Amino acid sequence: MTGTQATLIPAHDDVRLLVRDLDWVCGTLSEIATVWRRALAYLPDLPPGVPVRLQDAARQLTAGVQSLAAAGPGQPPDLAIRAAGELFALKDDIASARAMTNGPGIPDIGDTRLWESLSTALDRAGSQLLSLILHLVKIKDWSLSGPAAAGIPYDGQAGLLVQLG
């Protein structure tokens, strides 16, 4: 097996798992949209289009991940950085949307567990995206910080800086 083939197998698995999690995110956002539409009688200021816009962002991220995978190993970091930025923006936007129905003085509309499952799926997606990036993008340099970098036994805290390019 060549090095390229060895890289493509785990990358294919990462893409498959990542797309599955992003599909899960889209499905969960669809359920949240239904809950929000039903809650409009109680929370008339709740913007019902927010979950749909978040779904669109998740679908765009899925397309970006597929483009990243299609570009193959040894690629420049452009697509990876775009996908990572989209994931972080999606996570931030989801946290903002969640705060609209999960906070002090806001009646429970029944979406709490949906948001929790969404957070879990996004955490998995983040790990899979990182793995995919490490398989496909050229790494220029990397370094380790914290006690482990100084030769001190690992204590659960370390920083890994990866320079792409």
C-alpha positions as CSV (number, residue, x, y, z in Angstrom):
1,M,0.0,0.0,0.0
2,T,1.4,3.4,-0.9
3,G,1.5,6.4,1.4
4,T,-1.2,8.1,-0.5
5,Q,-3.5,5.0,-0.2
6,A,-2.7,4.8,3.5
7,T,-3.7,8.4,3.9
8,L,-6.9,8.1,1.9
9,I,-8.4,5.2,4.0
10,P,-8.5,7.1,7.3
11,A,-9.5,10.3,5.5
12,H,-12.4,8.5,3.9
13,D,-13.5,7.3,7.3
14,D,-13.2,10.8,8.7
15,V,-15.3,12.2,5.9
16,R,-18.0,9.6,6.3
17,L,-18.3,10.1,10.0
18,L,-18.1,13.9,9.7
19,V,-20.8,14.0,7.1
20,R,-23.0,11.6,9.2
21,D,-22.6,13.9,12.2
22,L,-23.4,17.0,10.1
23,D,-26.5,15.2,8.8
24,W,-27.4,14.5,12.4
25,V,-27.0,18.3,13.1
26,C,-29.3,19.1,10.2
27,G,-32.0,16.6,11.4
28,T,-31.8,17.9,14.9
29,L,-32.1,21.5,13.8
30,S,-35.2,20.5,11.8
31,E,-36.7,19.1,15.0
32,I,-35.7,22.3,16.9
33,A,-37.4,24.4,14.1
34,T,-40.6,22.4,14.8
35,V,-40.4,23.0,18.5
36,W,-39.8,26.7,17.9
37,R,-42.8,27.0,15.6
38,R,-45.0,25.4,18.2
39,A,-43.6,27.7,20.9
40,L,-44.4,30.9,19.0
41,A,-47.7,31.2,20.9
42,Y,-45.7,31.4,24.2
43,L,-42.6,33.2,22.8
44,P,-43.9,35.5,20.0
45,D,-40.4,37.2,19.7
46,L,-38.7,33.9,19.0
47,P,-37.3,34.1,15.4
48,P,-38.5,30.8,13.8
49,G,-36.1,31.1,10.8
50,V,-33.0,30.7,12.9
51,P,-32.9,26.9,13.0
52,V,-33.4,26.8,9.2
53,R,-30.5,29.3,8.7
54,L,-28.3,27.1,10.9
55,Q,-29.3,24.0,8.8
56,D,-28.2,25.9,5.7
57,A,-24.8,26.6,7.4
58,A,-24.4,23.0,8.3
59,R,-25.2,21.9,4.7
60,Q,-22.6,24.4,3.4
61,L,-20.1,23.0,5.9
62,T,-20.9,19.5,4.6
63,A,-20.2,20.6,1.0
64,G,-16.9,22.2,2.2
65,V,-15.8,19.0,3.9
66,Q,-16.6,17.1,0.7
67,S,-14.5,19.5,-1.3
68,L,-11.7,19.2,1.2
69,A,-11.7,15.4,0.9
70,A,-12.0,15.6,-2.9
71,A,-8.8,17.7,-3.1
72,G,-6.8,14.8,-1.7
73,P,-3.7,14.6,0.4
74,G,-0.9,17.1,0.4
75,Q,-3.1,20.0,-0.4
76,P,-2.6,23.7,0.7
77,P,-4.6,24.7,3.8
78,D,-7.2,27.0,2.1
79,L,-10.1,24.5,2.1
80,A,-9.3,23.2,5.6
81,I,-9.1,26.7,7.1
82,R,-12.4,27.6,5.5
83,A,-14.1,24.4,6.8
84,A,-12.7,25.0,10.3
85,G,-13.9,28.6,10.3
86,E,-17.4,27.5,9.2
87,L,-17.5,24.9,11.9
88,F,-16.5,27.4,14.6
89,A,-19.0,29.9,13.3
90,L,-21.7,27.3,13.3
91,K,-20.9,26.3,16.9
92,D,-21.1,30.0,17.9
93,D,-24.3,30.6,16.1
94,I,-25.9,27.5,17.6
95,A,-24.8,28.6,21.1
96,S,-26.5,32.0,20.5
97,A,-29.7,30.3,19.2
98,R,-29.7,27.9,22.2
99,A,-29.5,30.9,24.6
100,M,-32.8,32.2,23.1
101,T,-34.7,29.3,24.6
102,N,-32.5,28.2,27.5
103,G,-32.0,30.8,30.1
104,P,-33.3,32.4,33.2
105,G,-36.8,33.6,32.9
106,I,-37.4,31.8,29.6
107,P,-40.1,29.1,29.8
108,D,-39.0,25.5,28.9
109,I,-40.2,24.9,25.4
110,G,-38.9,21.3,25.2
111,D,-35.7,21.8,23.2
112,T,-33.1,21.4,25.9
113,R,-32.2,17.7,25.0
114,L,-32.1,18.5,21.3
115,W,-29.5,21.3,22.0
116,E,-27.5,18.9,24.1
117,S,-27.4,16.2,21.4
118,L,-26.5,18.9,18.9
119,S,-23.5,19.9,21.0
120,T,-22.4,16.3,21.3
121,A,-22.6,15.9,17.5
122,L,-20.7,19.1,16.9
123,D,-17.9,18.1,19.3
124,R,-17.5,14.8,17.4
125,A,-17.6,16.7,14.1
126,G,-14.8,19.0,15.4
127,S,-12.6,16.0,16.3
128,Q,-13.3,14.4,12.9
129,L,-12.5,17.6,11.0
130,L,-9.2,18.0,12.8
131,S,-8.3,14.4,11.9
132,L,-9.3,14.9,8.3
133,I,-7.2,18.1,8.1
134,L,-4.2,16.3,9.6
135,H,-4.6,13.5,7.0
136,L,-5.0,15.8,3.9
137,V,-3.3,19.1,4.4
138,K,0.5,19.8,4.2
139,I,1.9,20.4,7.7
140,K,4.7,22.9,7.6
141,D,5.7,22.6,11.3
142,W,4.3,21.7,14.7
143,S,5.2,22.2,18.3
144,L,4.2,21.1,21.7
145,S,3.8,23.4,24.7
146,G,3.2,22.9,28.4
147,P,4.9,20.5,30.8
148,A,5.1,17.7,28.3
149,A,7.3,19.9,26.0
150,A,9.7,20.3,28.9
151,G,10.0,16.6,29.4
152,I,7.8,16.6,32.5
153,P,5.3,13.7,32.6
154,Y,2.0,14.4,31.0
155,D,-0.5,15.9,33.5
156,G,-3.5,16.3,31.2
157,Q,-2.6,19.7,29.9
158,A,-0.7,20.4,26.8
159,G,-0.9,22.6,23.7
160,L,-0.2,21.4,20.2
161,L,0.4,24.1,17.6
162,V,0.2,22.9,14.0
163,Q,1.3,25.2,11.2
164,L,-0.3,24.3,7.9
165,G,1.1,25.0,4.6
